Amino acid sequence: MPQSVRAVERALDIMLCFSREEPTRSLTQIAEAVQMSKTTVHRLLTTLESKRFITRDKATGLYRLGFRLIEMASLVLQDIELQRWAVPYLQRLSSQYDETVDMSILEGSHVMYLEVIESSQRVKIAAAVGQRLPAYFTASGKAILAFLPQKTVLPILEKNLAEGNSLVKRTIPEMLASLGEIRERGYAIAEEEYEPDINAVAAPLFDADHNPIASIAIVGPSFRLSRNRLPEMGEAIMQLTHDISQEVGEASLATIVSKSRPVR
C-alpha cells in the first residue's frame, strides 16, 4: 500500500475510534484503540486538529471529533436530531415576521450556523449552514457570550478583536459592558456590526442549569429590521426559546444540543 494511502487510512482510523459511548479520548487511549505508536498518533492528531477534524480540550488534554465534519456534512444536516427538532420552531418565527431565522452554537471564538430558514422576501439575508463568524460581532454570538463566565468570554473577545473584521470599533471593557446589558434584557442586537446594512437580534437557548447552549436569531436588511422593531423581535425570540424549553424540556434540550457542541 502506498505510504500516502496508508497515512489517510490511519487518520480515518483515528476519527472512527470515537463513539457515542466514548466521545473523548486521551492520546494513549487513541494509540491503543488504533494500535499505533503514540508518536505516530500525535503527528496525525496534530494535522487533523489543524484542519478542525479533531478538537483538543486544553484543560483536560482529551480529544474529540471536530466541527469540520458538520461543515462537510451540510447536505445531510437535516438528518441530525438538532436540526430536525428545531425546524418547526424556526419556521414559526420566520413566518411571523417573514424574515430569515437561524440557529447557531458557539465553536471556539466563532458562532456556527446549524440551521437557516430563509425569508420569502425579495431582499433577504441568509448565512450558509456551517458558516462561521466571529462571535461578538453577531447577535447570535453575543446572545450566548452574555451568559457565559467572564473567564471564558475574555479570550474569545480578544480573538475577535484581533481579527479586526468589525465595522464598529470597541475596547474589551466596552464589549464586556455591552454583554452585561444583553444579560439584563435577555436578547442581543447587532446593528451593521459585521456587514453594512444588515441588522439582527438573537436570544439564547438554555439548559436546565441555565447555561447557554445555542441561540436563535432573526436577521435582515436594516431598512426592515429597524432599530424600533428590534426590541419587539427580541421579545418574540425570548418567548419562543421559553416555549421550546417548556415543550421539549430543558434536560432533553441539553441532550439534543450537546450532540452538536464541542467540549470547551
C-alpha positions as CSV (number, residue, x, y, z in Angstrom):
1,M,0.0,0.0,0.0
2,P,1.4,3.5,-0.9
3,Q,2.6,5.5,2.1
4,S,0.2,8.3,1.3
5,V,-2.8,6.0,1.2
6,R,-1.6,4.4,4.5
7,A,-1.5,7.8,6.2
8,V,-5.1,8.5,5.1
9,E,-6.2,5.2,6.4
10,R,-4.6,5.8,9.7
11,A,-6.1,9.2,10.0
12,L,-9.6,7.8,9.3
13,D,-9.0,5.0,11.9
14,I,-8.3,7.7,14.4
15,M,-11.6,9.5,13.7
16,L,-13.5,6.2,13.7
17,C,-12.3,5.3,17.2
18,F,-14.6,7.9,18.7
19,S,-18.1,6.8,19.5
20,R,-21.2,8.0,21.4
21,E,-20.0,5.8,24.3
22,E,-16.5,7.3,24.2
23,P,-16.8,10.8,22.6
24,T,-13.5,11.9,24.2
25,R,-10.2,10.0,24.4
26,S,-6.6,10.7,25.5
27,L,-3.6,10.2,23.3
28,T,-2.8,6.9,25.0
29,Q,-6.3,5.6,24.6
30,I,-6.4,6.5,20.9
31,A,-3.0,4.9,20.3
32,E,-4.2,1.7,22.0
33,A,-7.5,1.7,20.1
34,V,-5.9,2.1,16.6
35,Q,-2.8,0.1,17.5
36,M,-0.2,2.7,16.6
37,S,2.6,4.3,18.4
38,K,1.9,7.5,20.3
39,T,4.4,9.4,18.2
40,T,2.5,8.5,15.0
41,V,-0.9,9.2,16.5
42,H,0.2,12.5,17.9
43,R,1.5,13.6,14.5
44,L,-1.8,12.6,12.8
45,L,-3.8,14.3,15.6
46,T,-1.9,17.5,15.1
47,T,-2.7,17.5,11.4
48,L,-6.4,16.6,12.0
49,E,-6.6,19.3,14.7
50,S,-5.1,22.0,12.4
51,K,-7.9,21.1,9.8
52,R,-10.6,21.1,12.6
53,F,-11.5,17.4,12.1
54,I,-10.3,16.9,15.7
55,T,-10.7,19.2,18.7
56,R,-8.4,19.1,21.8
57,D,-9.7,20.3,25.1
58,K,-6.8,22.4,26.5
59,A,-7.9,21.9,30.1
60,T,-8.1,18.1,30.1
61,G,-5.9,17.2,27.1
62,L,-8.7,15.0,25.7
63,Y,-9.5,14.8,22.0
64,R,-12.9,14.6,20.3
65,L,-14.3,14.9,16.8
66,G,-14.3,18.5,15.4
67,F,-16.9,20.6,13.7
68,R,-15.3,20.4,10.2
69,L,-17.2,17.2,9.9
70,I,-20.5,19.1,10.2
71,E,-19.5,21.6,7.7
72,M,-18.7,18.8,5.2
73,A,-21.9,17.1,6.0
74,S,-24.2,20.2,5.3
75,L,-26.1,18.3,2.7
76,V,-27.4,15.8,5.3
77,L,-27.7,18.1,8.3
78,Q,-31.5,17.7,8.1
79,D,-31.0,14.2,9.4
80,I,-29.2,15.3,12.6
81,E,-31.6,15.4,15.6
82,L,-31.0,19.0,16.5
83,Q,-31.8,20.3,13.0
84,R,-34.9,18.1,12.6
85,W,-36.1,19.1,16.1
86,A,-35.5,22.8,15.6
87,V,-37.1,23.4,12.2
88,P,-40.7,23.8,13.2
89,Y,-39.9,26.4,15.8
90,L,-37.6,28.4,13.4
91,Q,-40.3,28.2,10.7
92,R,-42.9,29.6,13.1
93,L,-40.7,32.6,13.9
94,S,-39.7,33.1,10.3
95,S,-43.4,33.1,9.2
96,Q,-44.3,35.6,12.0
97,Y,-42.0,38.2,10.6
98,D,-41.2,36.9,7.1
99,E,-37.5,37.3,7.8
100,T,-34.6,34.9,7.9
101,V,-34.3,32.9,11.1
102,D,-31.2,30.9,12.1
103,M,-29.9,28.7,14.9
104,S,-26.3,28.8,16.0
105,I,-23.9,27.4,18.5
106,L,-20.6,28.6,19.8
107,E,-17.5,26.9,18.4
108,G,-14.3,28.3,19.8
109,S,-14.3,32.1,19.2
110,H,-16.9,31.8,16.4
111,V,-20.6,31.0,16.1
112,M,-21.5,28.3,13.6
113,Y,-24.9,28.2,11.8
114,L,-26.6,24.9,12.2
115,E,-30.0,25.7,10.6
116,V,-31.3,28.6,8.5
117,I,-34.9,29.3,7.4
118,E,-34.8,31.9,4.7
119,S,-37.2,34.7,4.3
120,S,-39.5,34.8,1.3
121,Q,-38.8,38.5,0.8
122,R,-37.1,39.5,-2.4
123,V,-34.3,41.3,-0.4
124,K,-33.1,38.9,2.3
125,I,-30.1,37.9,4.3
126,A,-29.1,34.3,5.0
127,A,-26.0,32.7,6.3
128,A,-25.0,29.3,4.9
129,V,-25.3,26.2,7.1
130,G,-21.9,25.5,8.5
131,Q,-20.7,29.1,8.1
132,R,-18.6,30.5,11.0
133,L,-18.4,34.2,12.0
134,P,-16.7,36.0,14.9
135,A,-18.9,35.5,17.9
136,Y,-19.0,39.0,19.4
137,F,-19.8,40.7,16.1
138,T,-23.0,38.8,15.6
139,A,-26.3,38.9,17.5
140,S,-26.2,35.1,17.7
141,G,-22.8,35.1,19.3
142,K,-23.4,37.9,21.7
143,A,-26.6,36.2,22.9
144,I,-24.5,33.2,24.0
145,L,-21.4,35.1,25.3
146,A,-23.5,37.3,27.6
147,F,-24.4,34.3,29.7
148,L,-21.0,32.7,29.9
149,P,-18.4,33.3,32.7
150,Q,-16.1,36.2,32.1
151,K,-13.0,34.0,32.2
152,T,-14.5,32.1,29.2
153,V,-15.5,35.2,27.4
154,L,-12.3,37.2,27.6
155,P,-10.2,35.1,25.3
156,I,-13.0,35.0,22.8
157,L,-13.3,38.8,22.8
158,E,-9.5,39.1,22.4
159,K,-9.5,36.8,19.4
160,N,-12.5,38.5,17.8
161,L,-10.8,41.9,18.2
162,A,-7.5,40.6,16.7
163,E,-9.4,39.5,13.6
164,G,-10.3,43.2,13.0
165,N,-13.4,42.4,11.0
166,S,-15.9,44.5,12.8
167,L,-17.4,47.7,11.3
168,V,-17.8,49.0,14.9
169,K,-14.6,49.6,17.0
170,R,-14.8,48.7,20.7
171,T,-12.5,48.1,23.6
172,I,-12.6,45.0,25.8
173,P,-14.3,46.9,28.7
174,E,-16.9,48.3,26.2
175,M,-17.6,44.8,24.9
176,L,-18.0,43.4,28.4
177,A,-20.3,46.3,29.3
178,S,-22.5,45.6,26.3
179,L,-22.7,41.9,27.2
180,G,-23.9,43.0,30.7
181,E,-26.7,44.9,29.1
182,I,-27.6,41.9,27.0
183,R,-27.7,39.8,30.1
184,E,-30.1,42.3,31.7
185,R,-32.6,42.4,28.9
186,G,-32.3,38.8,27.7
187,Y,-31.6,39.3,24.0
188,A,-28.8,40.7,21.8
189,I,-28.8,43.2,19.0
190,A,-26.3,43.7,16.2
191,E,-26.7,46.8,14.0
192,E,-24.4,46.8,11.0
193,E,-21.6,45.4,13.1
194,Y,-20.1,42.8,10.7
195,E,-21.7,43.8,7.4
196,P,-23.2,47.1,6.3
197,D,-27.0,47.4,6.1
198,I,-27.6,44.1,8.0
199,N,-29.2,44.0,11.4
200,A,-30.0,41.1,13.6
201,V,-31.5,40.2,17.0
202,A,-31.0,37.0,18.9
203,A,-31.7,35.2,22.2
204,P,-30.1,32.2,23.8
205,L,-31.4,28.7,24.5
206,F,-30.6,27.5,28.0
207,D,-30.2,24.0,29.5
208,A,-31.6,23.0,32.9
209,D,-28.6,24.7,34.7
210,H,-29.2,28.0,32.8
211,N,-26.1,27.5,30.6
212,P,-26.5,29.0,27.1
213,I,-26.3,26.1,24.6
214,A,-27.4,27.7,21.4
215,S,-29.1,30.9,20.1
216,I,-31.9,31.7,17.7
217,A,-31.7,34.9,15.6
218,I,-33.8,37.0,13.2
219,V,-31.6,38.7,10.6
220,G,-32.4,41.0,7.7
221,P,-31.7,44.3,5.9
222,S,-31.6,47.3,8.2
223,F,-34.4,49.1,6.4
224,R,-36.8,46.3,7.6
225,L,-35.1,45.4,10.8
226,S,-35.1,49.0,12.0
227,R,-34.0,50.0,15.5
228,N,-37.5,50.5,16.7
229,R,-38.6,46.9,15.6
230,L,-35.6,45.0,17.1
231,P,-36.9,45.1,20.7
232,E,-40.2,43.6,19.7
233,M,-38.4,40.8,17.7
234,G,-36.1,40.2,20.7
235,E,-39.1,39.7,23.0
236,A,-40.6,37.3,20.4
237,I,-37.4,35.2,20.3
238,M,-37.3,35.1,24.0
239,Q,-40.9,33.8,24.1
240,L,-40.0,31.2,21.5
241,T,-37.0,30.0,23.4
242,H,-39.2,29.8,26.5
243,D,-41.8,27.8,24.6
244,I,-39.0,25.4,23.4
245,S,-37.8,24.8,26.9
246,Q,-41.3,24.1,28.1
247,E,-42.3,21.9,25.2
248,V,-39.1,20.0,24.7
249,G,-37.9,20.1,28.3
250,E,-34.6,21.7,29.3
251,A,-32.9,18.4,30.1
252,S,-33.9,16.9,26.8
253,L,-32.8,20.1,25.1
254,A,-29.4,19.9,26.6
255,T,-29.0,16.3,25.4
256,I,-30.1,17.2,21.9
257,V,-27.8,20.2,21.6
258,S,-24.8,18.5,23.3
259,K,-24.6,16.2,20.3
260,S,-23.6,19.2,18.2
261,R,-21.5,21.0,20.7
262,P,-17.7,20.8,21.2
263,V,-16.1,20.3,24.6
264,R,-14.6,23.5,25.9
